[in-house]
Amino acid sequence: MKRKFDVVALTLHMVLWIGVVIVSLPFVWMLLSSVKSLPDFYTFSFFPHSIDWSGYLYVFQQTNYLRWYLNSLIVAVCVTTSGLVFDSLAGYALAKYKVPGVTAVFLLILSTLMIPTEMLVIPWYVMGSQLNWIDTFWGVMFPGMMEAFGVFLMRQFMLGVPNDLLDAARIDGLSEFKIWWRVAMPQVKLALSALGILTFLGNWNAYLWPVIATTTDPMRTLPVGISLYASADNGGIQWNTIMGMSTLAVIPIIIVFLVFQRRIVEGIALTGVKG
């Protein structure tokens, strides 16, 4: 029986390693292609014949790549911070305040999840134009500062915070804001971690709204900048440069995954079973 289980375990591990190789192969190819010369790239060899850093030098010397990188970092960090604060506040209020109409408000917020993003960009753009937010950081960030999914997620986890714990804090004289911050928030740290990771990654990779909301090169975010550079007339497609840009772009995602790997798995698992 033990030998049978060993064979099954070995087979599963082999299948998993094959999956790891298949998934990581495009990233390895992208990294190796970024240090090829352009003629070397068109030889279609997997490994470079010689290391060529000209693609990276071009990225830093001839493009606004560092500015795009900074823009994406600012947008991702600000939107994530705002989402964690306002989504948790709304989730706490919807879960713990039994006032008339609270269920209707929650259902109204939840119903917005059924609206495709493509249908929202027009009213977003009209509002941004009227308020002179187009081609500004605020214009790029405001649609994601508070999201229905985050409110739903935090509300579901806030329901699990014991009411007796909150009542004890009220008896001790804490204000409602301090109860939210010092009592409720520590109880839902796992949900906050999952929401923060998903929000950061989503905004780091966002393309549709930033490409609409930005009109000048210095305000572009990283996905928009790379996409427009790849489609521009630069004397032919500089694939080694594009691969260098893409390689540098995935560094924050890899860092977030390595640092918060356990939180990602636990958070996503709990979001599927929380009632």
C-alpha positions as CSV (number, residue, x, y, z in Angstrom):
1,M,0.0,0.0,0.0
2,K,2.8,2.4,0.9
3,R,4.6,1.6,-2.4
4,K,1.4,2.4,-4.3
5,F,1.1,5.8,-2.6
6,D,4.8,6.5,-3.3
7,V,4.2,5.8,-7.0
8,V,1.1,8.1,-7.0
9,A,3.0,10.9,-5.2
10,L,5.9,10.6,-7.6
11,T,3.6,10.7,-10.6
12,L,1.8,13.8,-9.2
13,H,5.1,15.5,-8.6
14,M,6.3,14.8,-12.1
15,V,3.1,16.2,-13.5
16,L,3.5,19.3,-11.4
17,W,7.1,19.8,-12.5
18,I,6.1,19.4,-16.1
19,G,3.4,22.1,-15.5
20,V,6.0,24.4,-13.9
21,V,8.3,24.0,-16.9
22,I,5.5,24.7,-19.4
23,V,4.4,27.8,-17.4
24,S,7.9,29.2,-16.8
25,L,9.2,28.6,-20.4
26,P,7.7,31.8,-21.9
27,F,9.2,33.9,-19.1
28,V,12.6,32.3,-19.5
29,W,12.4,32.8,-23.3
30,M,11.5,36.5,-22.7
31,L,14.5,37.0,-20.3
32,L,16.9,35.4,-22.7
33,S,15.5,37.3,-25.7
34,S,16.0,40.6,-23.8
35,V,19.8,40.0,-23.9
36,K,20.0,39.2,-27.6
37,S,21.0,41.5,-30.3
38,L,18.3,42.1,-32.9
39,P,20.0,40.0,-35.6
40,D,20.5,37.2,-33.0
41,F,16.8,37.4,-32.2
42,Y,15.8,36.6,-35.7
43,T,17.9,33.4,-35.7
44,F,15.1,31.9,-33.6
45,S,17.6,30.2,-31.3
46,F,16.5,29.7,-27.7
47,F,19.8,30.8,-26.1
48,P,21.6,33.9,-27.2
49,H,24.9,33.5,-29.0
50,S,26.3,36.4,-27.0
51,I,25.0,38.6,-24.2
52,D,23.9,42.0,-25.7
53,W,22.7,44.7,-23.3
54,S,21.8,47.2,-26.1
55,G,18.1,46.6,-25.6
56,Y,18.2,47.6,-21.9
57,L,20.5,50.6,-22.7
58,Y,17.9,51.8,-25.3
59,V,15.1,51.4,-22.7
60,F,16.7,53.7,-20.2
61,Q,18.4,56.2,-22.6
62,Q,15.8,56.7,-25.4
63,T,12.4,56.1,-23.8
64,N,10.4,57.4,-20.8
65,Y,10.4,53.9,-19.3
66,L,11.4,54.9,-15.8
67,R,8.7,57.5,-15.7
68,W,6.1,54.9,-16.9
69,Y,7.4,52.6,-14.2
70,L,7.0,55.3,-11.5
71,N,3.5,56.2,-12.8
72,S,2.4,52.5,-12.5
73,L,3.9,52.2,-9.0
74,I,2.2,55.4,-7.8
75,V,-1.2,54.3,-9.3
76,A,-1.0,50.8,-7.9
77,V,0.1,51.8,-4.4
78,C,-2.4,54.7,-4.1
79,V,-5.4,52.7,-5.4
80,T,-4.5,49.7,-3.3
81,T,-4.2,51.8,-0.1
82,S,-7.5,53.7,-0.9
83,G,-9.3,50.4,-1.7
84,L,-8.2,48.8,1.6
85,V,-9.4,51.8,3.6
86,F,-12.7,52.6,1.9
87,D,-13.7,49.0,1.1
88,S,-13.2,47.9,4.6
89,L,-15.1,50.9,6.0
90,A,-18.0,50.2,3.7
91,G,-17.9,46.5,4.5
92,Y,-17.8,47.1,8.2
93,A,-20.8,49.5,8.0
94,L,-22.8,47.1,5.8
95,A,-22.1,44.1,8.1
96,K,-22.4,45.6,11.5
97,Y,-25.0,48.5,11.3
98,K,-28.6,47.2,11.2
99,V,-30.3,50.3,9.7
100,P,-33.3,50.4,7.3
101,G,-32.2,49.9,3.7
102,V,-28.7,48.5,4.4
103,T,-29.5,45.3,2.5
104,A,-30.8,47.2,-0.5
105,V,-27.6,49.3,-0.5
106,F,-25.5,46.2,-0.4
107,L,-27.4,44.6,-3.3
108,L,-27.2,47.8,-5.3
109,I,-23.4,47.8,-4.8
110,L,-23.2,44.1,-5.7
111,S,-25.3,44.6,-8.8
112,T,-22.6,46.9,-10.3
113,L,-20.3,43.8,-10.6
114,M,-22.6,42.7,-13.5
115,I,-21.7,45.8,-15.6
116,P,-18.8,45.2,-18.0
117,T,-15.9,47.6,-17.6
118,E,-16.2,48.5,-21.3
119,M,-19.6,50.0,-20.6
120,L,-18.2,52.1,-17.8
121,V,-15.3,53.8,-19.6
122,I,-17.7,56.2,-21.4
123,P,-19.2,57.8,-18.3
124,W,-15.8,57.7,-16.6
125,Y,-14.3,59.6,-19.5
126,V,-17.2,62.2,-19.6
127,M,-16.9,62.8,-15.9
128,G,-13.1,63.0,-16.1
129,S,-13.3,65.5,-18.9
130,Q,-15.8,67.7,-17.2
131,L,-13.6,67.8,-14.0
132,N,-10.4,68.2,-16.0
133,W,-9.0,64.9,-14.7
134,I,-7.9,63.5,-18.0
135,D,-4.1,63.0,-18.2
136,T,-3.7,63.3,-14.5
137,F,-2.9,60.8,-11.8
138,W,-6.3,61.3,-10.2
139,G,-8.0,60.7,-13.6
140,V,-6.2,57.3,-13.9
141,M,-6.9,56.3,-10.3
142,F,-10.4,57.4,-9.4
143,P,-12.4,54.4,-11.0
144,G,-10.5,52.0,-8.7
145,M,-10.3,53.9,-5.5
146,M,-13.3,51.9,-4.2
147,E,-14.6,48.8,-5.9
148,A,-17.7,46.7,-5.4
149,F,-15.8,43.4,-5.2
150,G,-13.7,44.8,-2.4
151,V,-16.8,46.0,-0.5
152,F,-18.4,42.6,-1.0
153,L,-15.3,40.7,0.2
154,M,-14.8,42.9,3.3
155,R,-18.5,42.7,4.2
156,Q,-18.4,38.9,4.1
157,F,-15.4,38.8,6.4
158,M,-16.7,41.5,8.7
159,L,-19.8,39.4,9.3
160,G,-17.5,36.9,11.0
161,V,-16.2,39.5,13.6
162,P,-18.0,38.8,16.9
163,N,-20.5,41.5,17.9
164,D,-19.7,40.9,21.5
165,L,-16.1,42.0,20.8
166,L,-17.4,45.2,19.3
167,D,-19.8,45.8,22.2
168,A,-17.0,45.4,24.7
169,A,-15.0,48.0,22.9
170,R,-18.0,50.4,23.0
171,I,-18.3,49.8,26.7
172,D,-14.6,50.7,27.1
173,G,-15.3,54.0,25.4
174,L,-13.8,53.5,22.0
175,S,-15.3,55.5,19.1
176,E,-16.7,53.8,16.1
177,F,-13.7,54.7,14.0
178,K,-11.3,53.2,16.6
179,I,-13.4,50.1,16.9
180,W,-13.1,49.6,13.1
181,W,-9.4,50.3,13.2
182,R,-8.3,48.6,16.4
183,V,-10.8,45.8,16.8
184,A,-12.4,44.9,13.5
185,M,-9.4,45.3,11.1
186,P,-7.1,42.9,13.0
187,Q,-9.8,40.2,12.7
188,V,-9.8,40.4,8.9
189,K,-6.1,40.6,8.1
190,L,-6.2,37.7,5.8
191,A,-9.0,39.2,3.7
192,L,-7.1,42.5,3.7
193,S,-4.0,40.8,2.4
194,A,-5.8,39.0,-0.4
195,L,-7.7,42.2,-1.4
196,G,-4.5,44.2,-1.3
197,I,-2.5,41.8,-3.4
198,L,-5.3,41.4,-6.0
199,T,-5.8,45.1,-6.2
200,F,-2.1,45.9,-6.6
201,L,-1.6,43.3,-9.3
202,G,-4.8,44.4,-11.1
203,N,-3.8,48.0,-11.2
204,W,-0.2,47.3,-12.1
205,N,-1.4,45.4,-15.2
206,A,-4.3,47.7,-16.0
207,Y,-4.5,48.8,-19.6
208,L,-8.0,49.7,-20.9
209,W,-8.7,52.7,-18.7
210,P,-5.1,54.1,-18.5
211,V,-4.8,54.1,-22.3
212,I,-8.0,56.2,-22.5
213,A,-7.3,58.5,-19.5
214,T,-3.7,59.4,-20.6
215,T,-2.9,61.5,-23.6
216,T,0.8,62.5,-23.1
217,D,3.8,60.3,-22.9
218,P,5.0,61.3,-19.4
219,M,1.6,60.3,-17.9
220,R,1.4,56.8,-19.4
221,T,1.5,53.8,-17.2
222,L,3.8,50.9,-17.9
223,P,1.4,48.6,-19.9
224,V,0.3,51.6,-22.0
225,G,3.9,52.8,-22.6
226,I,5.1,49.3,-23.7
227,S,2.1,48.8,-25.9
228,L,2.3,52.1,-27.7
229,Y,6.1,51.8,-28.1
230,A,5.7,48.3,-29.6
231,S,3.1,49.7,-32.1
232,A,5.0,52.9,-33.0
233,D,7.3,53.2,-36.0
234,N,10.8,52.9,-34.5
235,G,12.5,51.7,-37.7
236,G,11.1,48.2,-37.3
237,I,10.0,46.3,-34.2
238,Q,12.9,46.2,-31.7
239,W,12.0,42.9,-30.1
240,N,15.0,42.8,-27.8
241,T,14.0,46.2,-26.4
242,I,10.3,45.1,-26.0
243,M,11.5,41.9,-24.2
244,G,13.7,44.0,-21.9
245,M,10.8,46.3,-21.1
246,S,8.5,43.3,-20.4
247,T,11.2,41.6,-18.2
248,L,11.6,44.6,-16.0
249,A,7.8,45.0,-15.8
250,V,7.3,41.6,-14.2
251,I,9.8,42.2,-11.4
252,P,7.3,43.8,-8.9
253,I,4.8,41.0,-9.6
254,I,7.4,38.4,-8.9
255,I,8.4,40.2,-5.7
256,V,4.8,40.4,-4.5
257,F,4.2,36.7,-5.2
258,L,7.4,35.6,-3.5
259,V,6.8,37.7,-0.4
260,F,3.0,37.1,-0.1
261,Q,2.8,33.6,-1.7
262,R,1.1,32.1,1.4
263,R,-1.3,35.0,1.8
264,I,-2.3,34.7,-1.9
265,V,-3.2,31.0,-1.6
266,E,-4.9,31.3,1.8
267,G,-6.8,34.5,0.8
268,I,-8.1,33.1,-2.4
269,A,-9.1,29.9,-0.8
270,L,-11.0,31.6,2.0
271,T,-12.8,34.0,-0.4
272,G,-14.4,30.9,-2.0
273,V,-15.7,29.4,1.3
274,K,-16.6,32.5,3.4
275,G,-20.4,32.7,3.8
